[in-house]
Amino acid sequence: MMPGAWVTRVAHALLHQDTFELMVEPAVADLQFEPSAAAYVAAWATVAGAWSQDFAGDARLVLDDIAMLAALIGIQASYYSGLLLLVVTGRNGKEAFQMIARGDRPEIVIALTLIVALSALPTLLCFWPPRRVREPLD
């Protein structure tokens, strides 16, 4: 087995292709030229640093889209919350909101909170922003 094979496999699994090529390939090349404990430590440290760069970049992309995701969650949650209010309370919308504001039915407030929380899951699964695609290892 060639020196650095495990480093290469792990890096391909964790990193974007361009990050791997720019940061990890040179460290693996140095490791293969002169295999030593210090070269392995340097290669693994490079993988960790490259992963932190990729993670930070992906997190910035998600933060850029957070307003859109929050709006989609709000739309879905308000739809189901409105239906719950009208069906469960048996009143019109204004009376239902007044009843919640007074705190007459705390179980409805709990149900609305759960609806908002559970609306996030399908919204995030369906509308998660696309990321850079990793190329398969040859």
C-alpha positions, 0 to 999 in steps of 0.5 A: 500500500502506498504511503498516504493512501488512508489520508487520501481516502479520508480526505476524499470522503470529507472534502470538496474536490477543489479543496482536496486538490489545492490543500491535501494533494501537496501534503500527500505528495510530500508524504509519499516523497519522504514518509515519516511520522512528521509527514503523516502528522502534517498530512493529517493536520492539513486534512483537518484544516481543509475540512474546517475551511470547507465547513466554514464555507458551507456554513456561510452559504447556509447563513446566506439562505437563512432568511429564505428558509425561515420564510418557508418554515413560517409559511408552512407553520402558519398554514397548519397553525391557522387550520388548527386554530379554526378546527380545534377552537370552533371559533373564527380567527379573531376569537381564536387569537384572542383566546390564545392571547389570554392564555385560556387554552395552554394546550393549543399554545403547546400544539402551535409551538410543536407545529412551528418546530416540526414545520422546519424538518420538511422545509429544510429537507426539501429546500436545503440549498445546494452545495458543491458536488464531490467527485467520486474517488477513481 
